[in-house]
Amino acid sequence: MKRIIKNSGVVLACLIFLCSCIYRSMTHMNDDELEWATNRHEGEMMYFRSQNGDVDSVKILVIYICNSLDPINWAYFNTSNRDYIAGVDVDYALYPNNERGSMCVRKISKDRPVVFSSFLIKGWLYKIPIKMTSLKIDSITMNDIMFFDNGKIESDNSKDSIPILSYSWSKKYGLVQYTFQDGTVFSRIFE
């Protein structure tokens, strides 16, 4: 009898452990969805020129990919997270001012397309549905552009201004253009 109770206790402990450490739901990004970040590499430098001839540079700092198929939440007791949302993040810096930006892609639902969250210098834009547009820079026409409009950001402090009015991210080329509130447009230099 003691042996049955002991074995039952072990089985019950294993079941509780497995039930708490298995993700309740998981998403996974396919190769096409991952391309929003995987075509960049850490340390990559991109150069931009304004209509006034000023030159800026952008450096890719970190690319983080979270796209596992492992159903076991090994960090459950640290995070208590029951859902696994696949995603990629690209963190970058604009030089010479060392301003920061980030572009994040998340697969929130298995049945829906990815969504974007992003910021450049100030103000996050959250869960923007994918809606690609076209942009032509020099002789290159890009049909894979996600356009981010900072005019939709509501600032908590009316004194805070968001210096970047808008920016565009290409699936193939990464950040390709950004516009300041004063009308200065920096476009990617393709060489």
N, C-alpha and C positions, 0 to 999 in steps of 0.2 A: 504494500500500500504506500509506504514511504517513497518507494521508487517511482510510482505512478505520479504522486504529488510533485516530486522533485522534477520529473520529466515534463509534467504539465506546466510547471512554473517556468522552465527553460523555454518551452514552446511559446508560452504566453509572452515572455519577455522578448523573444525574437520577433513575434508578430507585432508587438507594440513598437519595437525599434524599427522594423521594416515599414510599418504604416506611417510612422512619423518622418521617415527619411526618404520616402519615395515621393517624387514630385507629383502633385495632383494633376497639373497640366504642363505641357511643354510645347514650345515652338522651335522651329529650326529654319534657318535661312538657306536658300539654295545659292548656287554659285553666282547666278545673275544678280541676286539681291546683295550678296557680299561684295560685288564689284564696286559699290559706292565707296569702299574703303581699301579693298585689297589691291587696287591698282596704284596706290600710293605706297611709299616706304619711309620708315623713320629716318630722319636726317635729310630728306629730300628738300632741296631749295627750289622755290618758284619765284620768278621775277615779274614785276608789274610796272607799267608805265602809265602816268596820268596824261591827260590831254595837254598839260602844261610842260611835259617832259620830265617831271619828277619820277624817280625810280624808288620803289619799295621792294622788299623781299619778304617771302613767307617761308618759314621752315616747319616741316612736319616734325612734331616732337614725339608723339606717341600714337600708335595704332593699337587699339584694344579690341580683340574679337572674342565674343562670348557666344559660342554656337555649338554647344556640346549635344550629344545624343545620349549621354549617360543619365539614366533615370534616377540614380541615387544622389540625393542632396547631401554631399559629404560635409557641408558647412551648416547643416540644419540647426544644430545646437548653438551656432554663433549668429545665424541670421533669422531663423524661424520662417524662412521663405518656403511656401508650398508650391509656388508657380515659377517656372523657368521661362523667362522672356529672352529670346535670342536677340543679339544686337552687335553692332560695331560702332566704335567711337574713333574719331580722328581729332587729336588735339594739335593745334598749330600756333605759331607766334608770328606776328607782323613786325618786321624790323624797318626802321631803326628804333621805334618806340617800345618794342617788346610787348605790344598789346597781344592779348590772347583770344583765341577762338576755338570752337569745337563744333563738330558736325557728328550727330548721332543718328543711327538708323536702327529702328526696333521692329521686330516682327511680333506684334502684340497678339495676333490671332492667326491660327493656322489657315483660316479661310479668307483672310483679307490681305491686301498688299501691305508693304512696310509703311511705317510713318517716320517722320523726321523730327528731330529736335536740334536746335542749333543756336549758337550765339557768336557774335563777333564784336569784341571789345566790351559791350554791355548788353544786358537784356536777353533773356532766353525766349525763344519761340518754341512752344511745345506741341508735340503730336500733330504735325502738319502732314496731311495726306499727300501721297505722291501725286504730283501733277507736273509732268515735264513740259518744258517749253524749248524754244530754239533761241540761239544767240550767235551772232557772227562777230568774230574778232579778227581783224586783218582779213586774211583770205580763208580762214577756217570757220565753217558753219558747224555748230554743235547742236544736235537735236535731243540731247540728254541732260538738259539743264533743270535743276531745282532752284527756284528763285525764292529768296527769303526777304521779306519786307519788314523792316524794323518799325515801320509806321504803325504796325498792329500791336506793338508792345506798349503796355500801360506802365508808366513809371510810378513807383510809390512816392517819390519826392518830385514835386514840380520843378525844382531847381536842377534836377538831373537831366541832362540831355544825352541822347544816344547819338554819338558822332557819326556812326555808320547808318545811312538811310536804308541801304539794301545791298545784297550780295548774291552771287550766283555760284553754284557748285555743279560741276560737270561730273557725270558718272565716270567718264574716261580720263579727264584731265584734273579733277579736283577743283579747288577754288580757282575761278577764272576771271571774276570781276567783282569789285566792290565800289560803292558810291557813298561819298560823305555828304552830310547835310548841306554843305556849301556848294554842292554841285560838282565837286572834283570826282572824276571817275578814274579808277585804276584798273587797267585791263592787263591780262596775262600776256607776257612776251613769249611767243613761241619761236624757238630757234631750232 
